[in-house]
Amino acid sequence: MTFAAPPRTPGTRRHPGVTRQAGPLTLLLALLLAAPAAASCPDPSSTDLAAIKGIGERTALPADREVIVDGVVTGEFLGRERLNGFYLQQATKHGPVGLFVYMPGATPSDGALIAPGTHLQLHARTGEYRGQIQLQRVERIETCAHDQLPEPLAVDWPLSEEQLSRKEGLLLTFPQALTVTGNDELARYGSLRLAATRLFRPTNTPGETQQRDTLALDDGSYRTFPDPIPYLDANGTRRVGSTVEGLTGILTHAFDAYRLHPTLEPRFEDANPRPGPLPAPGARLRVATFNVENYFISLGQRGAANATELERQRAKLAAAVEGLQADILALVEVENDPRALADLVEQLGERTGIRYRAVDGNADRGSDAIKLALLYRPDRLEAMSELYTDNDPAHHRPPLAAFFRSMDGGPAFGVVTAHFKSKSGCPPRGDVDRGQGCWNQRRVEQSEAMSAFLARLAEAEGHERLLLTGDLNAYGAEDPVRTLAHAGLVDLIARELPPERRYSYVFRGESGYLDHALASPELAAAVEEVRPWPINADEPAFLGYDGPDNAAPHFRPDSFRSSDHDPIAVDLEWR
């Protein structure tokens, strides 16, 4: 039996491992005084982790209280690039209790002692950071025993708030497969959003309900823009829809979320692999809507900040268009400058070999910074009209329409493209968010104006073969889409696809379709297939043309994350 030498003046550290042989009287005193302390530790512990955290009927110990406490290291995250500390866990009469130990001044010799499974005794002070109780100002560290790592506590997700609170600081394992439902913070904070299944926007599909709890898989650090970016696969991505099974780590609460810092490398399964190019349409005609995420040749505005970013954007958009193989492209978010559209058409031709032509006409494009465009392949289609536009004041980006016919014959049909007002930039009053994002009433007014526009087009052309496609900034079960359906349009995505495939956009870990294909009944009868092409929404944003510096090694001039929206392709065939 050994005991520790008397503590030195506060602020100095006793060299670990210096021991003396204890006599019988010393041994008896140690046994009497060591009530909560483990018998193998050098000194009697003055308290336990439950008392420090205030678990049970007691209140938490006040900050800056000197304590002698012991526990087993369950997770080591030393160093400025990590958490600057480690986690202790202790078995108490209230059950297992875990606590973070903040130790920014840890030396290499300290690091040699602080290893998972090591039973340590600390002389430290109580503290608090961002509302979380911790130990800090560690004065002494003593080793009590080795190979003491507790079995991680197996839990199923989701957990209630009470269960989560009781398990903060503990070593946990999740036997079930958890799904990556959001990757928007991966490059910036090194974290992923996990859930029991992929989460969808509550207003995406009528009647669909989900358990909405999420767990942040963090990376053992709170640094920004980690390099390398964690959790990537062999392609340098981590797609929404990937799964991870047997996740094991320390649960904590920080930055308004419950987080797991893994102690074992997570094992991911590519349950949602990257898709290949779409098959060629053949004898069918393919119409695709594609939000090109601010294609601007005026640098430093809403799109590319510089020439390098513009070159990246062009390369990615060309790869996406080549994979789409669309006969008609309904484009959203092109700079409202004729030169930008001309440049994009030229770039697509040079890079893909597919020659597109913009539909002619002097249609009013509005005064917004971005506009819509309709492109078509003159080798497969004939434009039967110039551009139509709707200048109803409800639209700040006037919708465009044109009529086409296949070079192989068949009836003429119309394609209308629209970009309704976004959900962002909420006003302080009036058309505020009441569950469908702000400006919902404005979008309903745009749907009503669109219905009138479609009726005028049908009257002018003498038929009702019309396809409305574009970014309506409304999910499938929201009022603007319901308004269009009430006017007689068929929601092709809802008709053709199961709920789990109805998405073109991921926002803060929730999927849904803002990009739509709605058809008049006469045109809907000619629809053979509807395909969202999931090349963008599932991919982390850092792979885009304007990714941060730590993402530079992962940039590829391919179609993936060519935009923040997935394109939607509709194949038509008349029989």
VOGU-3710 file (C-alpha; in Angstrom, 3 decimals, decimal comma):
1> mtfaapprtp> 0,000/0,000/0,000  1,349/3,430/-0,874  0,329/7,018/-0,272  1,079/10,323/-1,958  3,609/12,783/-0,654  2,088/15,910/0,968  0,944/18,483/-1,584  3,277/21,299/-2,402  2,455/24,971/-2,584  -0,683/25,497/-4,753
11> gtrrhpgvtr> 0,193/26,140/-8,358  2,996/23,545/-8,557  2,710/20,021/-9,784  3,888/17,003/-7,904  5,902/14,613/-10,066  3,638/11,613/-10,740  4,625/8,276/-9,375  6,692/9,338/-6,313  5,496/7,024/-3,501  6,510/5,931/-0,005
21> qagpltllla> 5,777/2,794/1,919  2,856/3,351/4,319  3,030/2,230/7,931  0,115/0,550/9,774  -1,147/3,782/11,384  -1,109/5,621/8,074  -2,942/2,748/6,441  -5,666/2,777/9,093  -6,177/6,551/8,738  -6,425/6,203/4,960
31> lllaapaaas> -9,079/3,507/5,218  -11,139/5,592/7,646  -10,989/8,774/5,606  -11,330/7,373/2,108  -15,121/6,982/2,098  -15,865/7,767/-1,586  -12,316/7,152/-2,799  -11,152/3,984/-4,475  -8,870/1,992/-2,145  -6,200/1,726/-4,851
41> cpdpsstdla> -5,751/5,512/-5,107  -2,894/7,201/-3,217  -5,011/9,680/-1,225  -8,524/9,672/0,166  -10,873/11,345/-2,286  -12,790/14,263/-0,795  -15,913/13,827/-2,931  -17,308/11,962/-5,914  -18,431/13,036/-9,385  -22,113/12,834/-8,432
51> aikgigerta> -21,629/15,399/-5,683  -19,678/17,698/-7,996  -22,491/17,631/-10,570  -25,286/17,824/-7,996  -26,823/14,481/-8,912  -29,342/13,199/-6,392  -30,780/15,431/-3,712  -27,682/17,588/-3,408  -26,879/20,751/-5,313  -23,761/20,985/-7,427
61> lpadrevivd> -20,589/22,082/-5,681  -19,825/25,779/-6,168  -17,179/26,816/-8,662  -13,547/27,056/-7,541  -13,939/24,438/-4,815  -10,785/22,394/-4,188  -11,498/18,690/-4,563  -9,683/15,384/-4,593  -11,567/13,071/-6,900  -10,940/9,877/-8,819
71> gvvtgeflgr> -12,378/8,202/-11,905  -11,533/6,257/-15,014  -10,495/8,054/-18,196  -13,046/7,209/-20,902  -11,992/9,676/-23,575  -8,772/11,633/-24,094  -8,983/14,844/-26,141  -5,884/16,769/-25,057  -4,417/19,679/-26,994  -5,585/22,997/-28,450
81> erlngfylqq> -6,626/21,312/-31,687  -8,998/19,087/-29,728  -11,005/19,736/-26,550  -8,046/20,592/-24,280  -9,036/17,943/-21,790  -10,414/14,490/-21,082  -13,421/12,718/-19,604  -13,593/10,856/-16,302  -16,284/8,342/-15,373  -17,029/6,945/-11,940
91> atkhgpvglf> -19,434/4,386/-10,525  -21,491/6,025/-7,739  -24,550/5,066/-5,709  -26,543/7,122/-8,242  -25,168/5,097/-11,121  -22,292/5,946/-13,490  -21,395/9,649/-13,680  -19,125/11,321/-16,227  -17,379/14,685/-16,127  -15,092/16,701/-18,384
101> vympgatpsd> -11,671/17,745/-17,076  -10,362/20,908/-18,695  -6,564/20,749/-18,797  -5,075/23,149/-21,373  -1,639/23,017/-19,728  -1,223/19,263/-19,965  2,418/18,293/-20,465  3,713/15,311/-22,473  4,194/13,422/-19,188  0,587/14,164/-18,265
111> galiapgthl> -0,497/12,881/-21,637  1,323/9,636/-20,984  -0,805/9,131/-17,873  -4,139/10,229/-19,321  -5,138/7,240/-21,391  -8,543/5,570/-21,748  -8,947/2,866/-19,127  -6,562/4,490/-16,620  -7,995/5,071/-13,158  -6,708/8,489/-12,052
121> qlhartgeyr> -6,960/10,625/-8,963  -6,950/14,392/-9,444  -6,367/17,353/-7,183  -8,315/20,061/-9,001  -10,991/22,741/-8,702  -14,596/22,754/-9,759  -15,637/25,041/-12,597  -18,212/25,719/-15,258  -18,032/26,567/-18,947  -20,998/27,404/-21,173
131> gqiqlqrver> -23,348/26,082/-18,519  -21,524/22,742/-18,182  -19,923/21,685/-14,897  -16,317/20,574/-15,237  -13,075/20,115/-13,361  -10,219/22,515/-14,050  -6,965/23,918/-12,660  -5,570/20,435/-12,133  -2,739/20,515/-9,580  -1,861/16,835/-9,246
141> ietcahdqlp> -2,492/13,630/-11,136  -1,970/10,179/-9,631  -2,423/6,805/-11,266  -4,611/4,395/-9,295  -4,878/1,475/-11,743  -4,828/0,512/-15,416  -7,152/-1,427/-17,701  -10,285/-0,167/-15,972  -12,246/1,111/-19,005  -15,950/0,514/-18,345
151> eplavdwpls> -18,172/-1,111/-20,916  -19,948/1,616/-22,889  -23,592/1,961/-21,975  -25,728/0,687/-24,859  -28,591/3,060/-25,722  -31,148/3,384/-28,497  -31,804/6,664/-30,282  -33,803/8,781/-29,744  -33,524/9,485/-26,028  -35,733/11,782/-24,002
161> eeqlsrkegl> -34,377/15,075/-22,700  -34,253/13,604/-19,196  -32,340/10,548/-20,393  -29,892/12,696/-22,324  -29,294/14,956/-19,339  -28,569/11,967/-17,059  -26,137/10,492/-19,570  -24,056/13,601/-20,244  -20,375/12,817/-19,841  -20,835/9,049/-20,099
171> lltfpqaltv> -19,291/6,578/-22,501  -22,151/5,388/-24,732  -22,607/3,081/-27,681  -25,458/3,008/-30,199  -25,944/-0,547/-31,527  -28,525/0,606/-34,085  -27,662/2,151/-37,433  -27,992/5,950/-37,341  -28,462/7,962/-40,526  -26,626/11,094/-41,629
181> tgndelaryg> -29,464/13,560/-42,112  -27,347/16,721/-42,401  -23,750/17,521/-43,389  -23,892/21,322/-43,600  -21,437/21,819/-40,703  -18,895/19,199/-41,714  -16,232/21,487/-43,202  -16,740/24,335/-40,744  -17,078/22,457/-37,445  -16,280/18,831/-38,274
191> slrlaatrlf> -19,751/17,615/-37,319  -22,632/15,673/-38,865  -26,316/15,533/-37,913  -27,529/12,015/-37,164  -31,057/10,693/-36,698  -32,837/7,356/-36,519  -33,762/7,830/-40,204  -33,348/10,556/-42,790  -35,457/13,542/-41,742  -37,844/15,283/-44,116
201> rptntpgetq> -39,417/18,692/-43,854  -42,739/18,256/-41,985  -44,604/19,999/-44,828  -43,016/17,939/-47,595  -45,557/15,122/-47,809  -49,152/15,172/-46,534  -49,692/13,073/-43,427  -46,041/12,110/-42,950  -44,815/12,292/-39,322  -41,327/11,539/-38,020
211> qrdtlalddg> -39,412/11,438/-34,768  -37,300/14,548/-35,245  -34,519/14,256/-32,635  -30,982/14,675/-33,946  -27,581/13,911/-32,461  -24,462/15,781/-33,563  -21,542/13,520/-34,343  -18,632/15,794/-33,483  -14,932/15,225/-34,020  -13,428/15,600/-30,542
221> syrtfpdpip> -12,743/19,265/-31,187  -14,509/22,616/-31,276  -12,069/24,198/-33,710  -13,373/25,732/-36,915  -12,447/24,570/-40,416  -10,659/21,367/-39,357  -7,920/20,151/-41,636  -8,268/17,387/-42,594  -12,059/17,345/-42,725  -13,250/14,276/-40,781
231> yldangtrrv> -15,552/11,412/-41,731  -15,007/11,505/-45,503  -15,170/8,429/-47,708  -12,824/7,406/-50,516  -14,494/9,958/-52,826  -13,850/12,812/-50,403  -17,523/13,174/-49,476  -19,981/12,137/-46,799  -23,465/12,054/-48,263  -26,746/12,539/-46,477
241> gstvegltgi> -28,282/9,077/-46,250  -25,038/7,395/-45,195  -25,389/5,269/-42,068  -23,133/4,570/-39,101  -23,528/1,552/-36,830  -21,998/0,804/-33,428  -21,184/4,470/-32,811  -19,268/4,790/-29,526  -18,155/7,908/-27,686  -18,768/10,473/-24,966
251> lthafdayrl> -22,086/12,325/-24,850  -22,015/16,038/-24,078  -24,127/19,137/-24,596  -22,516/22,152/-26,245  -23,524/24,883/-28,672  -27,239/24,151/-28,231  -27,012/20,495/-29,230  -26,307/17,086/-27,774  -23,041/15,869/-29,259  -21,099/12,648/-29,320
261> hptleprfed> -17,315/12,801/-29,390  -16,280/9,378/-30,695  -13,738/7,283/-28,854  -13,727/4,663/-31,605  -13,481/5,501/-35,291  -17,045/5,561/-36,673  -17,822/2,876/-39,256  -19,877/4,355/-42,085  -21,892/2,505/-44,685  -22,513/4,218/-48,034
271> anprpgplpa> -26,229/3,458/-47,934  -26,833/6,304/-50,408  -23,995/6,048/-52,952  -23,393/8,610/-55,641  -25,541/8,070/-58,743  -24,208/7,683/-62,255  -25,310/9,810/-65,231  -28,907/9,524/-66,311  -29,586/7,109/-69,170  -30,042/8,766/-72,533
281> pgarlrvatf> -33,678/9,671/-73,259  -33,614/7,961/-76,640  -36,902/8,509/-78,463  -38,345/10,305/-75,465  -37,995/14,027/-74,837  -36,408/15,108/-71,568  -37,219/18,365/-69,813  -35,073/19,238/-66,788  -35,207/22,057/-64,278  -31,902/23,070/-62,758
291> nvenyfislg> -31,181/25,771/-60,200  -27,598/26,704/-61,110  -26,905/28,506/-57,798  -26,138/32,014/-58,967  -24,335/31,777/-62,278  -22,785/35,253/-62,423  -20,019/36,437/-64,696  -19,927/39,690/-62,717  -17,452/38,501/-60,112  -17,784/39,211/-56,430
301> qrgaanatel> -21,538/39,568/-56,408  -23,905/36,680/-55,711  -21,980/33,973/-57,501  -18,273/33,326/-57,996  -16,031/35,653/-56,035  -13,131/35,425/-58,485  -12,013/33,871/-61,750  -10,913/30,642/-60,072  -14,341/30,087/-58,556  -16,031/30,900/-61,859
311> erqraklaaa> -13,903/28,315/-63,655  -14,833/25,753/-61,002  -18,509/26,631/-61,343  -18,413/26,309/-65,125  -16,685/22,933/-64,946  -19,176/21,524/-62,463  -22,245/22,853/-64,261  -20,997/21,437/-67,553  -20,462/18,016/-65,977  -23,984/18,116/-64,532
321> veglqadila> -25,585/19,146/-67,829  -23,667/16,466/-69,679  -24,959/13,851/-67,225  -28,531/15,136/-67,446  -28,757/14,796/-71,245  -31,806/17,062/-71,268  -33,457/18,285/-74,454  -34,887/21,333/-72,666  -33,205/23,039/-69,711  -35,296/25,298/-67,492
331> lvevendpra> -32,626/27,262/-65,647  -33,005/29,129/-62,359  -30,628/31,700/-60,818  -28,791/33,032/-63,844  -27,440/36,571/-63,537  -29,928/39,073/-64,928  -27,554/40,210/-67,654  -27,802/38,936/-71,255  -24,060/38,347/-71,291  -24,290/35,799/-68,460
341> ladlveqlge> -26,779/33,570/-70,270  -24,814/33,859/-73,536  -21,655/32,900/-71,678  -23,297/29,896/-70,036  -24,663/28,602/-73,357  -21,225/28,982/-74,924  -19,461/27,267/-72,027  -21,860/24,327/-72,068  -21,349/23,834/-75,794  -17,560/23,965/-75,590
351> rtgiryravd> -17,297/21,676/-72,563  -19,986/19,078/-73,323  -20,325/19,113/-77,107  -24,098/19,521/-76,669  -25,337/22,610/-78,494  -28,090/24,451/-76,676  -29,931/27,513/-77,854  -31,759/30,029/-75,695  -35,359/30,635/-76,740  -35,549/33,987/-78,521
361> gnadrgsdai> -37,764/36,866/-77,528  -37,816/40,214/-75,808  -39,583/39,001/-72,690  -39,340/41,200/-69,622  -36,925/39,495/-67,213  -37,747/41,771/-64,291  -35,348/43,800/-62,154  -34,216/41,104/-59,716  -30,508/40,230/-59,670  -31,263/36,748/-61,005
371> klallyrpdr> -33,522/35,551/-63,805  -34,920/32,435/-65,457  -33,962/30,973/-68,827  -35,146/28,300/-71,248  -32,588/26,431/-73,360  -33,263/23,704/-75,896  -31,406/21,417/-78,303  -32,187/22,504/-81,868  -31,003/19,109/-83,170  -33,885/17,388/-81,332
381> leamselytd> -36,531/20,069/-80,920  -38,117/22,941/-82,754  -39,116/26,055/-80,825  -42,710/26,791/-81,837  -42,902/30,181/-80,152  -40,870/32,991/-78,768  -40,777/33,555/-75,016  -43,943/34,337/-73,156  -43,691/36,074/-69,795  -46,088/36,960/-67,001
391> ndpahhrppl> -45,711/40,448/-65,587  -48,256/40,081/-62,806  -46,964/42,217/-59,880  -46,984/39,125/-57,625  -43,850/37,980/-59,494  -40,568/39,761/-58,869  -38,864/37,231/-61,180  -41,315/36,935/-64,094  -41,968/33,327/-65,158  -41,110/32,375/-68,730
401> aaffrsmdgg> -42,801/29,995/-71,164  -42,199/28,610/-74,655  -43,669/25,901/-76,868  -41,743/23,086/-78,537  -42,194/20,092/-80,802  -39,958/17,109/-81,441  -38,099/16,959/-84,740  -39,573/13,448/-85,075  -43,085/14,817/-84,978  -45,731/14,680/-82,322
411> pafgvvtahf> -47,796/17,405/-80,696  -46,510/20,733/-79,529  -46,256/21,295/-75,784  -45,401/24,180/-73,504  -42,755/24,455/-70,807  -43,127/27,130/-68,137  -40,371/27,894/-65,651  -40,755/29,827/-62,416  -38,790/30,876/-59,357  -41,058/31,900/-56,495
421> ksksgcpprg> -40,010/34,098/-53,592  -37,674/32,395/-51,131  -38,387/31,656/-47,485  -35,531/33,847/-46,230  -35,416/37,512/-45,266  -38,503/37,408/-43,079  -40,331/40,695/-42,510  -40,831/41,893/-38,911  -44,606/41,556/-39,288  -47,195/40,556/-41,840
431> dvdrgqgcwn> -46,136/37,640/-44,074  -44,056/35,978/-41,356  -43,308/32,303/-40,837  -46,437/30,470/-39,703  -45,085/26,988/-40,340  -44,318/27,183/-44,068  -41,520/29,741/-44,039  -41,951/33,464/-44,374  -43,496/34,993/-47,508  -45,877/32,042/-47,827
441> qrrveqseam> -48,824/34,291/-48,638  -46,731/35,935/-51,361  -46,015/32,521/-52,857  -49,718/31,667/-52,765  -50,395/34,873/-54,707  -47,723/33,812/-57,193  -49,433/30,428/-57,578  -52,745/32,157/-58,236  -51,111/34,407/-60,834  -49,404/31,356/-62,359
451> saflarlaea> -52,740/29,568/-62,737  -54,120/32,539/-64,657  -50,950/32,668/-66,802  -51,278/28,987/-67,711  -54,904/29,515/-68,717  -53,891/32,360/-71,035  -51,131/30,238/-72,582  -53,553/27,398/-73,253  -55,976/29,773/-74,884  -53,281/31,415/-77,011
461> egherllltg> -51,863/28,084/-78,289  -55,141/26,209/-78,537  -54,203/23,247/-76,277  -53,439/22,438/-72,636  -50,218/20,435/-72,939  -48,292/22,400/-70,311  -45,465/21,562/-67,914  -44,643/23,935/-65,040  -41,188/23,374/-63,633  -38,732/25,319/-61,498
471> dlnaygaedp> -37,895/26,325/-57,946  -41,155/27,245/-56,226  -39,544/27,591/-52,782  -42,460/25,602/-51,364  -42,514/22,002/-50,195  -44,978/19,481/-51,577  -47,684/19,822/-48,916  -47,512/23,609/-48,585  -50,159/26,104/-49,665  -48,538/27,321/-52,922
481> vrtlahaglv> -48,324/23,775/-54,308  -51,795/22,922/-53,030  -53,103/26,036/-54,788  -51,663/24,865/-58,103  -53,024/21,363/-57,566  -56,452/22,809/-56,808  -56,245/24,641/-60,155  -55,906/21,268/-61,892  -52,139/20,641/-62,150  -50,695/17,209/-61,385
491> dliarelppe> -47,757/17,080/-58,966  -45,597/14,632/-60,913  -43,083/14,077/-58,106  -45,859/13,146/-55,669  -47,551/10,959/-58,300  -44,460/9,088/-59,456  -42,160/8,824/-56,437  -42,422/7,307/-52,942  -42,051/9,764/-50,027  -38,419/8,805/-49,339
501> rrysyvfrge> -37,392/9,958/-52,836  -39,248/13,247/-52,816  -36,406/15,648/-52,226  -34,206/18,014/-54,183  -32,844/20,121/-51,329  -31,525/19,628/-47,792  -31,784/22,485/-45,292  -30,430/22,135/-41,748  -30,758/18,374/-41,805  -34,258/18,259/-43,320
511> sgyldhalas> -34,897/17,052/-46,871  -37,692/18,025/-49,221  -38,524/19,130/-52,739  -38,567/22,829/-53,520  -37,984/22,055/-57,204  -41,145/20,944/-58,937  -42,637/19,410/-62,054  -46,378/20,036/-62,321  -48,324/19,161/-65,455  -51,718/19,739/-66,939
521> pelaaaveev> -53,684/16,464/-67,101  -53,179/16,273/-70,873  -49,393/16,534/-70,558  -49,277/14,331/-67,453  -50,597/11,467/-69,609  -47,400/11,657/-71,693  -45,012/11,527/-68,700  -43,032/8,282/-68,748  -40,626/8,946/-65,885  -39,733/11,594/-63,308
531> rpwpinadep> -36,230/11,566/-61,892  -34,687/13,835/-59,270  -30,968/13,329/-59,937  -29,368/13,373/-56,439  -25,981/14,853/-57,269  -26,136/17,966/-55,097  -28,470/18,079/-52,107  -26,909/15,011/-50,448  -23,361/16,261/-50,911  -21,605/18,498/-48,355
541> aflgydgpdn> -21,574/22,150/-49,357  -17,774/22,407/-49,170  -17,495/20,467/-52,437  -19,075/23,355/-54,336  -17,283/25,931/-56,434  -16,870/28,283/-53,463  -15,704/25,841/-50,785  -13,445/26,976/-47,905  -9,667/26,584/-47,909  -9,662/23,327/-45,950
551> aaphfrpdsf> -11,828/21,788/-48,709  -9,454/22,649/-51,564  -7,891/19,139/-51,752  -11,335/17,644/-52,322  -12,516/19,794/-55,214  -13,211/17,884/-58,427  -14,539/19,271/-61,752  -17,409/16,776/-61,655  -21,174/17,078/-61,334  -21,336/16,561/-57,566
561> rssdhdpiav> -22,333/19,687/-55,649  -22,551/21,643/-58,881  -25,397/23,468/-57,124  -27,287/23,348/-53,851  -30,391/21,932/-55,614  -30,784/18,653/-57,450  -32,013/18,846/-61,039  -35,372/17,241/-61,830  -35,763/15,409/-65,163  -39,121/14,607/-66,767
571> dlewr> -39,234/12,204/-69,719  -42,128/12,628/-72,174  -43,406/10,250/-74,801  -46,598/10,449/-76,880  -48,096/7,205/-78,149
//
